[in-house]
């Protein structure tokens, strides 16, 4: 691997990257605003300037060139010697930080970005505690630039990341720079608001508090938030995300760097589409029904009740008419546990994959791009784990039916017992034909987030948890197995699906996805080593 | 310099000097005919040998610039920088308004040398008269077959277009010009890649100033040795100078780069002395961006090298603004800071924020609310803009730093005297209302 010397420290780097990226990869905190590895380099913030050793034009002797170089724009080369710690670089940076704050309103106490703001961080680390400017500050406007986003241009540092994002990634070019010099501001064209399916990323890209998410505005101080790494269940892309929550309430989702999957981005559908988890119409307790009377069993009895019901059913009807409908919203672990249980009580059980909503076609950004030009894709398949279920059902080798065939069989009275898992964000996922035919089932267990005709008819209703409350792994459209962690506890009184399925499948103790994956790996080796994507450098923002 | 024989301006007093026939009867287009019989490399060699340094301000040798073009290029563009926007400068305007065919001839030769088939004259929008004159001249040249296909039977083909700017100073910077020509905001580009490798529409591009190109026909016609016989080593060839301010004869003059700043003000062929007994207080000798000279420094030679000995950035556009003793130096400073604050494109932090901060300080000093520490502060701000190359993408921040720093440093005593006259309590009172 090629090597570069940064501040007397020899560092290996991947060929073809700029010096700044090499430094960040090595864990050095080099301040930068305009540089972002997912966007073109403009080298305009002039914060990452460095000195470089070059041969003297006459003597050829290697020495520090009397010039500063933007490290974001300078490609790293083998044997290069650069420094960020010289007095010239350090004082230049200090002055640059002073410039960034000249017209900044210093309204951190009311700014959503405070706490995760690189203007704050850099000012503490690289700046000076006071400004030498005694003149009035320039006051820039606050603007409503789109249905989801606000722009406080007085906080803007003009890094133009957002402008480049809309030009290069979303391909929609809603944002532009207007005016000139110190009056420059980011703006939208009249009548053309910032409104595209991945516009939320501009808020993540903004290194300061200029671009704000209306959804998160004034909701929470970021230092109260705790993050859990997760995988977005919105479609089959499997974007790596972070769930930010405080006190068991989720406040926002943010993308995590995941090269080759979502890189640094996520779509608005995923970003804002999790609110169903907060609904107070959620099912939170198990429920038993005999005729018209219902009863809430204790959680510790649930496992036994289900065992009893199914074995009784098998005794009476055999296991030929038994079906388990696994939802593509389930994690691999949950699906595997449930299928294990069903196979144990009825070896002839048929496995069905629940309905998968498909919306239009895969949506590539920039629109119309192909191959390497494509920066981001929203998948048409609106479920996270079809591939995972297929792997598990294949391995189990049980009978399968498509969901439509299953609905037909229920209508024909060929199914006697079914465990149907929902867990979809919409309550309307149950097809009318199934709603009508459901009465023909001798035994129905419905596991879902919300009340449906199925839960109303079910002998046993079990609460499902939202993805923010669960842990496990999903297999994305390309067969990539990715783990996700739970960010918050389930609603009061509710147990996690993984936990009760774990107990049901005959295991004791606390459900952990790692433990279940170990068990699964005995027959499916691909689950032996499921890891997070390598994180982005700490000081890259 | 009464014995100086004008070269660039020799036609301007002719009747109908903008007409093709008049230009040709004065020997015009002979150089282009001659050049097109040579090979492009021969033409480049002659220009290189003549050491024709760019007249736009930076003084980079034109022949060397042409030599940077990659050998295997397919398309080359030539841009003629007619965005003359340095404040007291109007020499390109004289050349275009009075002798447009000289520029067209220079353009043909330069395009031939660089094998460019398209040339764009990027003209500042305020040049209404020069635009019409140039456009007429181009139309005449097309009609005569001097532009278009098969020029002078050589098989060489060239189209010339005039593109009018939208009024930004920074579009006179070569990459800012290219961006603007492409229809974008006039923001200078990061280099590398240099325009010679990747310029206009991602193709190899040469950008030359109007005056530079106007020298080219004369070099071809009369040879590199003749060109080098004018002026001194390192600053060869004829040069246009401008003088504005309270001199007896403000205007654009031609001379060798051996004259001093004093000659430009007082010489018979130049400014002919100060008007009605006024005395020189200060001179900005190279457009405003190069810095200031005091009345004691007028022996500075107007060449490419001597200005550095006086703390200036360079020769610049060799257009001098003369400031007389009656002027308030605070207002001079405020006027200059306002200009840069208005013209900074806003990409680079140092320039965007620095120019506006300096403007706030200078305006406040001019308004009588200055503090002595402001003088140190403003010098310190300029240090983060033009002390070390590489602080910003283009040279605008250096251009802003030099005049401001030299004015404050060289006239510090005057500033201090003004500040000492201010009632101190009123200064504090005004300052306390700001934040």
Contacts between the chains, C-beta under 8 A, distances in Angstrom:
chain1	res1	chain2	res2	distance
A	41	B	190	7.3
A	42	B	190	6.9
A	42	B	347	7.2
A	43	B	190	4.7
A	43	B	393	6.7
A	44	B	347	4.2
A	44	B	348	5.5
A	44	B	349	7.5
A	44	B	393	6.7
A	45	B	348	7.8
A	45	B	349	5.6
A	46	B	348	5.2
A	46	B	349	5.2
A	46	B	350	5.8
A	46	B	391	6.3
A	46	B	392	6.3
A	47	B	349	7.1
A	49	B	390	6.6
A	49	B	391	7.1
A	66	B	388	7.1
A	66	B	389	7.2
A	67	B	388	6.8
A	67	B	389	4.5
A	67	B	390	4.5
A	68	B	388	5.5
A	68	B	389	7.2
A	68	B	390	3.6
A	68	B	391	6.0
A	69	B	390	5.8
A	70	B	190	7.4
A	70	B	390	7.5
A	73	B	190	5.6
A	88	B	388	6.3
A	92	B	384	6.3
A	92	B	388	7.3
A	92	B	391	6.8
A	95	B	350	7.6
A	95	B	384	4.2
A	96	B	349	5.6
A	96	B	350	6.5
A	96	B	384	7.4
A	99	B	349	5.2
A	99	B	350	6.4
A	99	B	352	7.8
A	99	B	353	3.7
A	99	B	354	6.5
A	99	B	357	7.5
A	99	B	384	8.0
A	100	B	349	6.5
A	100	B	353	7.4
A	102	B	353	5.2
A	102	B	356	8.0
A	102	B	357	5.9
A	103	B	353	7.4
A	132	B	377	5.8
A	133	B	357	6.1
A	133	B	360	7.4
A	134	B	371	7.9
A	134	B	431	5.6
A	134	B	434	6.3
A	134	B	435	7.3
A	135	B	357	7.5
A	135	B	360	3.9
A	135	B	361	6.8
A	135	B	364	6.2
A	135	B	434	6.0
A	136	B	360	7.7
A	136	B	434	4.7
A	136	B	435	6.7
A	137	B	435	7.2
A	138	B	356	7.2
A	157	B	349	7.6
A	158	B	346	6.5
A	158	B	347	7.8
A	158	B	349	7.6
A	158	B	352	6.8
A	177	B	185	6.7
A	177	B	346	7.4
A	179	B	346	7.7
A	180	B	168	7.3
A	180	B	342	7.6
A	180	B	343	7.6
A	180	B	344	7.1
A	180	B	345	6.1
A	180	B	346	5.4
A	181	B	341	6.1
A	181	B	342	6.5
A	181	B	343	7.0
A	181	B	344	4.0
A	181	B	345	6.9
A	181	B	346	4.6
A	181	B	352	5.7
A	181	B	355	6.5
A	181	B	356	6.4
A	182	B	341	6.7
A	182	B	344	7.2
A	182	B	346	6.8
A	182	B	352	5.4
A	182	B	353	6.2
A	182	B	355	7.2
A	182	B	356	3.6
A	183	B	346	7.6
A	184	B	346	3.7
A	184	B	352	6.8
